[in-house]
Amino acid sequence: MTPGASVRHLACIMDGNGRWAQNRGLDRTHGHMAAHHAFDAIVDGALGEGVEWLTLFAFSTENWARPEEEVTFLVHFLAERVIKRSVSRMHQRGVRLRLLGWEDPRIPVDVMDRLREAEELTRRNTTLHLTLAFNYGGRRDLCETARSLVSQGVTPERISPDTFARHMALPELPDVDLLLRTGGEHRISNFLLWHCAYAELVFLDVLWPDFRAPHFQHALELYRQRQRRFGAVGPATAPGPDHPADDGTAWPGADGRTVLPAVAAQPGRTGRAGLLGLPTTIASHLGASLLNGLKETARFALLQFSDDHGQTHGPEPW
């Protein structure tokens, strides 16, 4: 990956299994069954790109509200199909499997046994830390951390972000660099709320069972186009007459005129997308919206001028 744009921790909300099946007139469980190729694609992609941590949202605390048949299938499918089928191959490739979540009496004992066995088998691997968020919820994660602080007698004045993080369910889990969600929804759904404080969010329309290597690379390309400042001004030169701010701020030029921030053109990109520094699709939508807005503003101004002066001055523009 390009310097300064590496992904250490990639998190993924694997959404769209049910809709994938329903679009084909199938039961929702068929969508979960079809998703194992997507699982392989994201693990292979993470290994190929040197990602250190990959966290997958496998089953949330809210998923218990789904139909019982689907919940039962999901819980068993994770252990029997995904883990049992893949754990040997992952182990050979240096993948360490971890669980993030809480045990629940509704989870069969044999399922938890299978997951714990996979954890133990891969415990010494270091190439990729694959975390399965299973029976996990971000708000509960924060509540459990607060309980841990209280139970261990940590006084309020000693609580800091570092202290808080050390009391979380998986203290070594780093902040998320890229949060990827498939399925077209634009929300994080109570996933890794603490760790996603500065995550770059990428939402793809592809349904999870159709996710493949090109989608993985596309998500990384979108990530590489972002400039991560973590609240700072940015790199290198301070704003001035010859170096306008890159955060949208206007600065006075040497001749006293206002200098607007410039957007660097990206290699191989021309026209509207190149000027805006955005992916072509997004730039096209944004450009169309801006043009429509200008049209409406012009119409409104003309109508106001006509009303004020009791006459018209030619036809409406456009």
C-alpha positions in Angstrom: 0.0 0.0 0.0 1.1 3.6 -0.5 3.2 5.2 2.2 1.1 6.6 5.0 -2.1 4.8 3.8 -1.6 1.3 5.2 -4.5 -0.4 6.9 -3.4 -2.0 10.2 -6.9 -2.9 11.4 -9.8 -3.6 8.9 -13.2 -4.2 10.3 -16.1 -5.4 8.2 -19.9 -5.6 8.6 -20.9 -8.4 6.4 -24.4 -7.3 5.3 -26.8 -8.5 2.6 -27.0 -12.3 3.0 -30.8 -12.3 3.5 -31.5 -9.9 0.7 -29.2 -11.8 -1.6 -31.3 -15.0 -1.0 -34.7 -13.2 -1.2 -33.7 -11.6 -4.6 -33.4 -15.1 -5.9 -36.6 -16.4 -4.3 -34.7 -18.5 -1.7 -34.9 -18.8 2.0 -32.7 -16.3 3.9 -30.4 -19.1 5.2 -29.3 -19.8 1.6 -27.7 -16.3 1.7 -25.6 -17.3 4.7 -24.6 -20.5 3.0 -23.4 -18.6 -0.1 -21.3 -16.2 1.9 -18.3 -18.5 2.5 -16.6 -17.3 -0.8 -16.8 -13.8 0.5 -15.2 -14.9 3.8 -12.3 -16.4 1.8 -12.0 -13.2 -0.3 -11.6 -10.9 2.6 -9.2 -13.1 4.6 -7.1 -13.7 1.4 -7.2 -9.9 0.7 -6.1 -9.0 4.2 -3.2 -11.5 4.1 -2.2 -10.2 0.6 -2.1 -6.6 1.8 -0.3 -7.2 5.0 -3.3 -6.2 7.3 -2.5 -7.1 10.9 -6.0 -7.2 12.3 -9.2 -8.2 10.6 -12.5 -8.0 12.7 -15.7 -9.5 11.2 -19.1 -8.8 12.6 -20.4 -12.4 12.6 -23.4 -12.2 15.0 -24.6 -9.2 17.1 -26.4 -9.1 20.4 -29.4 -7.7 18.4 -29.5 -10.7 16.0 -31.3 -12.8 18.7 -34.4 -10.9 17.6 -34.4 -12.6 14.2 -36.6 -15.6 13.5 -35.5 -18.6 15.6 -34.9 -20.8 12.6 -32.4 -18.2 11.1 -30.7 -17.7 14.5 -30.2 -21.4 15.0 -28.8 -21.8 11.5 -26.4 -18.8 11.9 -25.0 -20.0 15.2 -24.4 -23.5 14.0 -23.3 -22.5 10.5 -20.5 -20.3 11.9 -19.0 -23.1 13.8 -19.7 -26.0 11.5 -19.2 -24.5 8.0 -17.0 -21.4 8.4 -14.7 -22.4 11.2 -14.5 -26.2 10.7 -14.0 -25.8 6.9 -11.4 -23.0 7.1 -9.5 -23.3 10.4 -6.8 -25.7 9.1 -6.1 -23.5 6.1 -6.0 -20.4 8.2 -3.7 -22.1 10.7 -1.2 -23.0 8.0 -1.2 -19.4 6.8 -0.4 -18.0 10.2 -3.9 -16.7 11.0 -4.8 -16.4 14.7 -8.5 -16.7 15.4 -10.0 -14.7 18.3 -13.5 -14.3 19.6 -14.9 -11.0 20.8 -18.3 -11.2 22.6 -20.0 -13.0 25.4 -21.1 -16.5 26.1 -24.9 -17.0 26.3 -27.0 -20.0 27.4 -28.7 -19.8 24.0 -25.4 -20.7 22.3 -25.0 -24.5 22.2 -22.1 -25.9 24.2 -20.7 -27.8 21.2 -20.6 -24.5 19.2 -18.6 -22.7 21.8 -16.3 -25.8 22.2 -15.6 -25.7 18.4 -14.8 -22.0 18.5 -12.6 -22.3 21.5 -10.7 -25.2 19.9 -10.0 -23.0 16.9 -8.8 -20.2 19.2 -6.4 -22.6 21.0 -5.1 -24.2 17.7 -4.2 -20.8 16.3 -3.1 -19.1 19.5 0.6 -18.7 18.5 0.0 -17.4 15.0 1.0 -13.8 14.3 0.6 -13.1 10.5 -3.1 -12.0 10.8 -5.3 -11.6 13.9 -8.8 -12.6 12.7 -11.3 -11.5 15.3 -14.9 -12.8 15.1 -17.4 -10.5 16.8 -19.8 -13.2 17.9 -22.7 -12.3 20.2 -21.2 -8.8 20.3 -22.6 -5.3 20.8 -20.6 -2.1 21.0 -22.8 -0.5 23.7 -22.5 -3.6 25.9 -18.8 -3.6 25.3 -18.6 -0.1 26.8 -20.9 -1.0 29.7 -18.8 -4.1 30.5 -15.7 -2.0 30.5 -17.2 0.5 32.9 -18.2 -2.4 35.2 -14.6 -3.7 35.1 -13.3 -0.3 36.1 -15.7 -0.1 39.0 -15.1 -3.6 40.2 -11.3 -3.1 40.2 -11.6 0.1 42.2 -10.3 2.5 39.5 -11.0 6.0 40.8 -12.5 8.6 38.5 -9.4 10.7 38.3 -7.4 7.7 37.1 -9.7 7.0 34.2 -8.2 8.0 30.9 -8.6 6.7 27.3 -5.6 4.4 27.8 -6.9 3.1 31.1 -10.4 2.6 29.7 -9.0 0.6 26.7 -7.0 -1.7 29.0 -10.2 -2.8 30.7 -12.0 -3.7 27.5 -12.9 -7.2 26.5 -10.0 -7.5 24.1 -7.5 -4.8 25.3 -4.9 -5.5 22.6 -7.5 -4.8 19.8 -6.2 -1.6 18.0 -8.2 1.3 16.7 -10.0 0.6 13.4 -8.4 2.2 10.3 -11.0 1.2 7.8 -14.6 0.1 8.5 -16.1 -1.6 5.5 -19.8 -2.4 5.2 -21.4 -4.2 2.3 -25.1 -4.3 1.4 -25.7 -0.6 0.7 -26.6 0.5 4.2 -24.8 3.5 5.7 -24.6 2.9 9.4 -22.2 1.1 11.8 -24.9 -0.8 13.7 -23.4 -0.8 17.2 -20.1 -2.3 16.0 -16.8 -1.4 17.7 -18.0 2.0 18.9 -14.8 2.7 20.9 -12.4 1.5 18.2 -14.1 3.3 15.3 -13.6 6.8 16.7 -11.3 7.8 13.8 -12.1 5.0 11.3 -12.6 5.7 7.7 -16.0 4.5 6.6 -16.5 2.8 3.3 -20.0 1.5 2.2 -20.3 -0.7 -0.8 -23.6 -1.6 -2.5 -22.5 -5.2 -3.2 -24.3 -7.8 -1.1 -22.0 -9.8 1.1 -22.3 -13.2 -0.8 -21.1 -11.5 -4.0 -18.1 -9.8 -2.3 -14.9 -10.8 -4.0 -11.3 -9.6 -4.4 -12.1 -6.7 -6.8 -14.5 -5.3 -4.1 -11.8 -5.6 -1.5 -9.3 -3.7 -3.7 -11.9 -1.0 -4.5 -12.5 -0.4 -0.8 -8.8 -0.1 -0.2 -8.5 2.4 -3.1 -11.3 4.5 -1.6 -9.4 4.4 1.7 -6.1 5.5 0.1 -7.9 8.6 -1.3 -8.7 9.8 2.2 -6.4 12.1 4.1 -6.4 11.2 7.8 -5.5 14.1 10.1 -7.0 12.9 13.5 -8.0 16.4 14.3 -4.7 18.0 13.3 -4.3 20.7 10.5 -2.5 18.3 8.1 1.1 17.7 7.0 3.9 19.9 5.8 3.4 23.6 4.9 1.3 26.0 6.9 -1.5 27.9 5.0 -0.4 31.1 3.4 -0.6 33.1 0.1 1.2 30.4 -1.9 -0.2 27.4 0.2 -3.9 27.7 0.7 -5.4 25.6 3.5 -6.5 22.1 2.5 -9.4 22.0 5.0 -11.7 24.3 3.0 -10.6 27.5 4.6 -10.0 30.7 2.5 -6.8 32.7 3.0 -5.8 36.2 2.0 -3.4 36.3 -1.0 -0.4 38.5 -1.4 -2.4 41.1 -3.3 -5.2 41.1 -0.7 -7.6 39.0 -2.6 -9.1 35.9 -1.2 -7.4 32.7 -2.1 -9.6 29.6 -2.2 -8.1 26.2 -1.3 -6.8 24.2 -4.2 -7.6 20.5 -4.6 -4.7 18.5 -6.0 -5.6 16.6 -9.2 -5.1 12.8 -8.9 -3.2 11.0 -11.6 -5.3 9.6 -14.4 -8.4 11.6 -13.4 -9.7 14.5 -15.4 -12.8 16.5 -15.7 -15.2 17.0 -12.8 -13.9 14.1 -10.8 -10.3 15.2 -11.1 -11.1 18.8 -10.1 -13.0 17.7 -7.0 -10.6 15.0 -6.1 -13.4 12.5 -5.7 -14.3 9.1 -7.2 -16.0 9.6 -10.5 -19.4 8.3 -9.4 -19.5 10.5 -6.3 -18.2 13.5 -8.2 -20.9 13.1 -10.9 -23.7 13.0 -8.4 -22.2 16.0 -6.5 -21.7 18.0 -9.6 -25.3 17.4 -10.7 -26.6 18.4 -7.3 -24.5 21.6 -7.3 -25.7 22.5 -10.8 -29.4 21.9 -9.9 -28.9 24.0 -6.8 -27.4 26.9 -8.9 -30.4 26.7 -11.3 -32.9 26.9 -8.4 -31.0 29.8 -6.9 -31.0 31.7 -10.2 -34.8 31.1 -10.7 -35.5 32.3 -7.1 -33.4 35.4 -7.5 -35.1 36.3 -10.8 -38.6 35.8 -9.4 -37.6 38.0 -6.4 -36.2 40.7 -8.7 -39.4 40.6 -10.8 -41.7 40.9 -7.8 -39.7 43.8 -6.4 -39.7 45.8 -9.6 -43.1 44.7 -11.0 -41.7 43.5 -14.3 -39.7 40.7 -15.8 -36.4 41.0 -17.5 -36.4 38.1 -19.9 -37.1 34.4 -19.6 -35.9 32.2 -16.7 -32.4 30.9 -17.2 -32.0 27.3 -18.4 
